[in-house]
């Protein structure tokens, strides 16, 4: 998914209230650069976005942008 499908600014703001990129990356077993890319709206998997949201305590639906593409939200 990329920033056409989710709002990276909401993701970054929510994360900043809870933890650092480094701490979140360690918790999820990914690199800090992966978290950075997600927060900049670069292409990342839906699964990663869902994991980030779960760890920072928000519902993934809060960051999704409606595109009319039912395939994107089918996992919700």
N, C-alpha and C positions, 0 to 999 in steps of 0.2 A: 504494500500500500504506500502511496505517496501523499503529499500534501493536498492533492485534489480530492482525497478520500477522508482525510482526518485533519484536525486543527492542531498543528504542532505547538502553537503558542499556549494553548490550554494545557497540553501535556507537560510542557516545560514549567509553567507556572505552578501546576499542582505538585510536580516533583520537587521543586525548590522549597515548597512548604514542608516537605517531609524528610528529604535526604539529599545527599550530593550525587552527582553522576557516578562518581567512583564507587560509593557505597552501594548504589543501586546495581551497578554493573557486577560487583562482586556477589551480591545476593542472587542475581539472575544467572550468573556464570557466563557473562558475555563481557566484551571489552568496553571500556569507557567510550571509545569511539563509536560503538554501536548505539549507545544511549544518546550521544551527541547527534548522530545522524537522525535518529528518530525525532529528536527535538528540533531539528532543522527542517523536517519534512521530507527527508530523503526516503527512498524506497526501503521499507522494512516489512517483515511479514506481519500478518494480522495476529498470529500467535504471540509474537514479541510484544506488539502493542497491548494485547490483552494481559500478558504477564506484567508489563510495566504498570498498567492501570491497577491491576490487583495489588501490586506491591505498594503503590502510593495511595491506595484507598479511594479510587474513583471508579465509576462504571465506564467501561469502554464506550458506551453509547454517548457519553458526554463529549467525546472528541471526534466522533464520526460526523462526516458531512454527507447529507443526503444527495445522492447522485442519480437516483432512480435505478441503479444497478442492484437488483435483488441478490445477486451472487455475493456481493461484498458482505452483506449483513446476514446471510443465511446461517452463519455459525452463532449468532447471538440468540 
